[in-house]
Amino acid sequence: MSPVNTTTDKPSNPFQRPRRLRRTATLRRMVRENTLTVNDLIYPMFVTEGEGQLVEIASMPGCYRYSLDLLLKEIAEVSELGINAIALFPVIPENKKDDTGTQSYNPDGLVQQTVKAIKQAIPEIVVITDVALDPFTTHGHDGLVDENGTILNDPTVEVLVKMALSQAAAGADFVAPSDMMDGRIGAIRQALDAEGYINVGILAYSAKYASAYYGPFRDALDSAPKFGDKKTYQMDAANAREALKEIELDIAEGADIIMVKPALAYLDIICRVKEATNLPVAAYNVSGEYAMIKAAAQMGWIDEKQVILESLTSMKRAGADLILTYFAKEVALMLM
């Protein structure tokens, strides 16, 4: 085959050559539309009771349950890498769970003591606390349950308010209601303001879907529901317009940041939400998404680093301003 004469080969339309802007790495960087940075990342972390405890989560390779002493060391390290925020999730022992989640608002509880210690040791890190009952209840649901197995909305909101207030008192920068009860954002905002916590923000799990991607997270917290599922309060995976309704309600009730969860299978929702609001939009790159990449990488089927970066960049491209991801530490190291 004769070589192409690049000096005489004339395109049919000489003004349309998008590849000119892809010719070198420098050019590609110059015209890149979305750039992932360490400032986009929030690191979800698991805390457990005891000392010297570092327990790897089998379904989430590279993620651990930390006792407080080791958690503080890990947070100091990730803060040095430039990660600005952590999202805290507690592993509650069975003997401290009950049907109504009373440990969730114990001022001396695991979450409250952990938040106090973090803010004393590393005050510059933004601490986001989870507001939901599933880690604290014997039944593993996010709300109170009646004798018929129905999740009770308004009585649950009363407990969530107590929980949020106790976390604010401990020093949380943001409370993050993840339960999907109706009206809880407004009730929490009103209670925080009434108690003087006007600077404590609310990161609302506004469009949280009833997803099969949460399995490894429930392993991490041992918080899987003991009966039924969460489809009466978390969103139907088939719905998009409903997400906009949930977002609108949470904004009206006082949310500071809104979130879509999960992320990868819901990029279209992130995009629609971003177009519908001027508030910061967060996306949760959930445990199942993390575990799939880790498993494929361990099998040698993918380039782990490139798939991680491509996945998180897709969330940015869809419109996420912030990304909760278990890859946060790895990505921070990649971006250095």
N, C-alpha and C positions, 0 to 999 in steps of 0.2 A: 504494500500500500504506500502510495506517495505521501510524503509529509504535507501537511496543510501549509500553504503560503500565508503566513499571518499578516503580511504587508498588503496583500491584494484581496484577501478574503473579505468580502463586504457583506455585512448583515443586511437583512431586508429592512430592518428599522434601526439605524445606527444610534438613535437617541435612547434606546431602552436596553441598558446593560447593568442590571442590578449587581452583577458579580464584581463590578469595579470596586464596590464598597466592601467586598469580602476578600480582597486579594491578599491582604497581609493581616497578621494578628493585630498590628497597631491600628489599622483601619477598622477592623472589627470592633476593637475596644472603643474607638472614637464614636461610632454610630450605634453602640449597644443601647437598646431601649430600656432594659431593666438590669440592675446590678444588685446582686445579693451581698449584703454586708453584715458584719457581726452585730451592728445595731438593730438589725431586724429580728434577732433571735431571742427567744425566751426559753429557758432550760427547765423542763419539768423534772422534779426530783422527789424521791421517796424517802421518808424518814421513819425509822422504827425505834422502839424502846431499847434500852441497854447501853453498853459501852463496847467499843471495839468491834462493832457488828458491820460487816461488809458482805452482803449476801447477793450474789448475782441472780438475776431473774432468768430462769431457764428459757422462757419464750421471748426474752428480750436481751440477747447477748450484748454485753457491754454496758448494761444498765443494772443498777444495784439498789438494794435497800440499805440505807446508811443509818447507823446510830448517830446521835447528835454530834458527838466528838469528831467523827469522821466526816459527817456532813459539812461541818464548819470548815474543815480543811479543803474539801472539794469545792465549796463555794468560793473560798479565798482564791483557789487556783483558777476557777472559771472567770472570776472577776478580773484577775490579772490578764486573762486572754481578751478582755473587752466585752464580755457578756454582761449586759446591764440588769437583767431580771431573771428571777427563778420563780417557778410555780411549784408550790409545796403540796405534797399529797402524803397523808399519814397511813401507816400500817398499824391498825388497832388490833390488839390481841382479843381473842374470843371472850375472855372473861371480863372484858370491859365493854362489850357490846350489849345492847338491849333492844327492845322493840321500838323504842322512841328516840334512840340516839342521844341520850343525855350527856355522854362524854363529849359531844360535839361542841358544847358551849361551856365546858368546865374551864374556869380560868387557869387551872393548874394542869390542864390536859396536854397531850403530846404536841399538838399544833401550837397552842398558845405559848408553851415553854420554848418550843423551837424558834418561833418568831422572835421572842424576846432575846434569845441568845444570838440569833443572826444579826438583829439590828444593833446589838451591843458590839459584836465582833467585827461586822462588815457593814457599817451603817449606810454606805453608798449604794449597796445592791437593792434593787426594787424587789420587794417580797409580795408575791401574789398568792393568796390563800383560797383554797377550794371551799365553796359553800354548797354542800350536799350531804345527805345523811347516809348514803350507801356504805361508806367505810365504817360507820358507827353502829349500824343496825344488824340485828341477828338475821333478818330476812334479806338483806342486801339490796333493798330498794331505796330510791332517793327520797322517799316520802313516808309518812305515817300510813299504816295499813289498818283497815277495819276488819271485822270478823269475816267478811265475805271476800277478803283479798283485794278490795278496792283501795287505790292510792288516794288519800285524802288531801285535797289541794290546800284549803285555807288553814287547817290546823298545822300542816307542814310548813307553810309560810311563817307562822308564828315561831316555830322552832328555828327556821333559817335566819330569822331576824336576830334571835338570841345568839346564834352561832356567829353571824357577821359582826355583831357588836363585840363579842368576846375576842374575835380576831383583830378588830380595830384597836381595842384596848391594849392588846399585846404588841401592837406596832405595825400591823400589816399596812402596806402602801395601797394595795388594791384587794378587794374581796371579789371573788369570781363565782357567782352562782351558776352551777352546772346542772341543776336539778330539773329545769324546764317546768316548774310549777307556774301557773298563771298568776301575775300580779306581784311576784316576789321582788322584782327590781324596784318598783315604786315603794313597797313596804320597807325594804332595806334602806333605800335612799332617805326616806322620811325619818327612819329611826336613827341612822347615822348622823343626820343633820341635827336632830333633836338632842342627841347626846354630845354634840360638839365636834363630831368627827367629819367636819365639812371638807377636809382635804383628803380623806380616804376615798379613792376612786372605786368604781364598779366596772369590772371587765365582765360583760354579760355573755354567757353561752347562749346567744340569741337563737341561732339556727343549729341546734344539736339534734342530729338524726339518730334514730334507732338503728344502729349500724352493727354489722358483724365484725367490723374492724377493731372492736374494743377488747377482744378476748385476752390478749397478753396483759393489758392494763389491769383487768380484773384478776388475773393471776398474781400480778405484782402486789395488789392490795388485799387479795383474798376477799373480794367484795362482789362476786357474781351473785345475782338474785337467786334465792333458794326456791322460788316458785315463779312460774309465769315468765314474762318478759317486761320490757320497758316501753312497749309500743303505745300505751295509753297516755304517756306524757312526753316521750321523745318523738321527733318528727318522722313521718313516713318518708322513706327514701325516694319515693316516686314524685314527691311534691317540690315544686320550685316557688310558685306564687305564695304559698303559705310561709315560706322563709321571709319574704318581704313583709308580710303581715307581722310576724314575730319581731322582726327587726324594728319596724315602725313603733310597735307597742313598747319595746324596751327603751328606745330612744325617748319616747314621750314620758316614760317613767323615770328617766334620769341616768341611763347608762352612759359611761364615758368612753368606753371602747366596746365594740360588738364583735362577736366571733362566730365563725362557721366551723363546725366539727362534724365529720372528718374533713380532710382537705383534698387529697388527690382525686377521690371519686366525686368531689363536689366543687370542682374548679368553676363550673358554670354558675353555681350559687355564689361563690366568692365574687365573680365578675358582676353578677346582677346586683349584689348587695353594695359593691363598691360604687356602682353607678347611681344607687338610690340614696346614698348618705355622704355627708362630709365628715362624719366621725371616723377615727382610725378603725380599720378593719383587721382583725386578727384571724389567723387560720391555725387549726390544730392538726399538725402532722402526727396522726395518732399511732398507737402502739402496733396495730396490725400492719400499717404501712411501713413502719420501721422494721418489724420482724420479717416481712417479705423480702425487703432489700437485703437484710443481714443473711437470711437463709440462702437466697440466690447467690450472694457473694461467697458464702462459705462453700457452695458447690462449684464455684468457679465459672458460673454462667454469665456473670455481668462484671463490668468494671465498677466496683463499689463506689469509689470516690466520684466518678463522673455521673453515675446514676443519682447519688445523693444530691449533688450540686444541680443537676438538671431538674430533679423533682422539686427542690425548694425554689429554684428559679421559676418554675412553672406557677407556683403559688404567688410569687411576686408579680409575674406577668398577668395573672388573673385579677390582681388587685389587692392582695394582702399587704398591709403595712407592717404587720408583725407576724411571726411564725413561732408557735410553740412546737418544739421539736426535740426529740431525744438525741438527734444528731448534733445538737448545738455545740457541744465541746469539740467534736470532731471537725465540724465546719469552721469553727473559730481557728483551729490549728491549720486547716487548709488555706484559709484566707490570709494568714499572716504573711 
